[in-house]
Every structure is written in structure tokens, then in C-alpha cells.
Amino acid sequence: MATAHYKTPSPYKIERPSAPEEDYLYTRFANDVTLKTENGGNNKIIGMALFGAGRAGTFHLRSLVQNPRVNLLYVVEDLKSKWEDIKKYWHIENTKLLSSKDQEQVFKDPRVDAVIVASPTFTHEAIVTGALLHGKDVFCEKPIAENNTNTENCFRIAREKNQHLFCAFNKRFDPSYRHVKERVRAGEVGHVQMIKISSKSSPLASLEYLKTSGGIFHDSIVHDIDVMCWVLGEYPSRVAACAQAHIPEIAAIGDHDTAALMFTFPSGTMGILDWSRYSCYGYDQRLEVFGPRGIIMCENERPLSGIKSQTKGLEGPICVPNYYTFSSRYCTAYANEMEHFLDVLQGKAEMATRGPEAMAVIRIATACEESARTGYFVDMEWGPEFDERGS
Ligand SMILES: NC(=O)c1ccc[n+]([C@@H]2O[C@H](COP(=O)([O-])OP(=O)(O)OC[C@H]3O[C@@H](n4cnc5c(N)ncnc54)[C@H](O)[C@@H]3O)[C@@H](O)[C@H]2O)c1
């Protein structure tokens, strides 16, 4: 009785609240249910070829085989022993499997509009240039090539051929990271004084992978350098890094497993980044942006949420473990980046990662590597060619 005067009209009588923007899964569902086709551009089915069906290739394969916008014409994979199982598992009976010695077939096939490059790093450049020169658009796992000059050359060919060359910085497509970036860019914390990224990988990558990975700075830290510059919208004027190999097998191949990096940006913002190849407690990914008006943090996401319990002998919240690895933590980001690439190819979106940004990130990674080697700060200058930015 005491609360009766708080009674509100029936929810049927008032306007139905719409889904919050943050519920990105609902947005996708609503588009599916309403068969939303109008988003500008065209709805041409895109003929595709995937290079590499290992770890990265597999999460892209999942995005491609389920995708109504894609006709997956080829999978190029050098391990022939996997071919039958790939066909059977993904039900891609009409997709042709090839080994890389026959990759010209893909480049010369006019039905192929675009290629996805998820093969080992040392193979990227040849596939990227081969595809671009034959008029294909390219989605490439980072790094595009093994050094700055060759990467610049790939982007030059893309420009000359008027083809898209998309560097897959997947973390930009993570809904939580994007949410943080948008709030920071809207000025919610004011002029950013400090940005911090903690990134610790799990499980420990195999030594076979690490030997051809290009090293911790170019293989892994690049992703977080990209996130930092993307959130802030500027590139550092000074970097400093130190790196260690705590794991003897990683020391033996001349790489590092742990790094601490510091960045100074032209506006005065400072950046701190810590990175490890091996976190025993799962994949640890955190982002924090601090300014005079407050702080915005993105803590670790976990596979289960909302769980609390009180059972015999166990009371209080039980901490659910972190995601085990990148393929689960960034599952949505990988799917989103592929959808974005398809939007670009169908003329529905502008490419979110631009060539100059990929080049900038590589330059910064190289400067960090130099700082770790020499023990000195490295100053960086940015010409107008780096002004072009995506979203
Ligand atoms: N964005 C990310 O989060 C992310 C995560 C993992 C890997 N990667 C990148 O993806 C690439 C592949 O890494 P991975 O971990 O999947 O490696 P992987 O070793 O698991 O898989 C590579 C696959 O490519 C095949 N292959 C070898 N040579 C080939 C060629 N010339 N053409 C086609 N296929 C070939 C191999 O047989 C293997 O199956 C690397 O460049 C890596 O940096 C990115």
C-alpha cells in the first residue's frame, strides 16, 4: 500500500525503450531479423581466397564460411594433410584447396575479388604484392612485410593499383576498446595525461612460431601501439623501451618475452605499455585512460559474467578465469574486422585502418626496438604524410 502511489502506467501504454547502442549483439540480431540490406554501397557477393589455415586463418575461416556476403573460392594451405579435414569440418566442398606453389592460380582467377593473408609473416609480402598486382583487394594480418621499406612498397602498389590493403589491427574492432576510444575522443576525461596498456599473452607461443614471428615488438606489441595511437589520435614524439628474456629458450633465439615501454606524445600525454609473452593466469588485456576530468578503464573481460554464489563451504564471488587466449578474448573483434572489410569492399564503409597508420605503427615498433637495444630514448618526427587517419 505504502508504495501504491508510485504506480506507473502499463508498459504497453508508454514508448518502448530502444536497445542501447552498446548492445552490439542486439544490433546485429535486429539487422538479421529485419533483413536490413540498405546501408549504401552494393550487395555484390565477394569472391575470396584465404591464405593460411593455422591459428589466425581459422578464426577468419569461421567468419568467412558462415558469411552470406562471401563466396570462398580457395583456401591456400601448405599442409596438405589438413585439406580433407578442413573441407569436412567447415562443409566447404566447393572451395578449392591449393598449396602456395600454385598460388598464381588464385591471382589469375577473375572471380577472386579479395584475398585474406593469414600465413606465416615471412610469406606476407609476396602474397600481398602478387594479389595487388593482379587487381585483388587484400586483408593482411600484421605485419604486412618484414621491414619498413617493403611495407611502404606494398602500400605504394595498393595506391597505384587503387586497391584496398587492410592491415588487420583487430583490437580496434573490439567493442569495449572502441567504446573507450569514443568516450576519450568525446573529451570525457579531458586532455589525456596518461594512457596505460597492460598486455600479457597466453598460452606461451611455440618456439617454431616465435622463430619466424619477427620479434616481440613487431609481432605483438604493434597491436597495442596501434591501440594507444588510435585512442589518442596522435603519434609519439619520443619512445623508450626495455626488454628482457626471462625464459631461456626465448633468450636462445635472440628474442624477448617481457617489455616495458614509455611514450611521450606531442600534446604532452604520456603512455605506458607493459607486455609479456606468458601470463600463467590467462590472457590479460587492460586499458586505462586518465585525465583531469576522470579515468576510463577497460578491465579484463571473462568468458562468464554475472556469477556469484553461496554454496556449502564456498561463499562470496568466485572469480571466473580470464579468457585463455586471443582467439576467445577478441573473438568478436575478429568477426567485426572481417565484416568491416566486407563493408569496405561493398562500398558501405571507409577503411578504418589506413596505410600511413600501419606505417606509423611499424616505425614506432622499430624505434622501441632500437631503444631497447641501445638503452636510449628515441625521438620521432612525423611529416604530413602521416596525417591521414582511419576510425
Ligand atoms: N591479429 C592477431 O591477433 C593474430 C593472431 C595470431 C597470428 N597472427 C598473424 O597471423 C599470421 C599467421 O600466424 P598463425 O599464428 O596463424 O600461424 P600458424 O603457424 O598457426 O598458421 C600458419 C598456417 O599457414 C600455412 N602456410 C605456410 N606457408 C604458407 C603459404 N605460403 N601460403 C599459405 N599458407 C601457408 C601453414 O601450414 C599454417 O597452417 C602471422 O603473420 C601472425 O603474426 C595475428
The ligand as an ORCA input file, in Angstrom:
! r2SCAN-3c Opt
* xyz 0 1
  N      45.835    -10.478    -35.230
  C      46.095    -11.416    -34.362
  O      45.625    -11.393    -33.247
  C      46.959    -12.580    -34.776
  C      46.971    -13.728    -34.012
  C      47.763    -14.792    -34.430
  C      48.531    -14.671    -35.570
  N      48.515    -13.520    -36.274
  C      49.322    -13.387    -37.505
  O      48.815    -14.339    -38.440
  C      49.875    -14.922    -39.188
  C      49.820    -16.448    -39.053
  O      50.034    -16.763    -37.691
  P      49.411    -18.096    -37.063
  O      49.574    -17.966    -35.600
  O      48.077    -18.357    -37.611
  O      50.448    -19.173    -37.615
  P      50.199    -20.733    -37.818
  O      51.550    -21.318    -37.899
  O      49.236    -21.240    -36.783
  O      49.458    -20.861    -39.221
  C      50.039    -20.552    -40.451
  C      49.464    -21.509    -41.493
  O      49.881    -21.090    -42.787
  C      50.300    -22.240    -43.541
  N      51.251    -21.785    -44.556
  C      52.599    -21.785    -44.533
  N      53.097    -21.187    -45.641
  C      52.030    -20.798    -46.365
  C      51.892    -20.122    -47.606
  N      52.958    -19.672    -48.302
  N      50.638    -19.885    -48.072
  C      49.561    -20.297    -47.387
  N      49.631    -20.949    -46.195
  C      50.860    -21.192    -45.700
  C      50.875    -23.166    -42.506
  O      50.873    -24.504    -42.968
  C      49.948    -22.935    -41.312
  O      48.835    -23.811    -41.337
  C      51.172    -14.303    -38.657
  O      51.566    -13.273    -39.511
  C      50.780    -13.727    -37.305
  O      51.523    -12.563    -36.991
  C      47.733    -12.474    -35.912
*
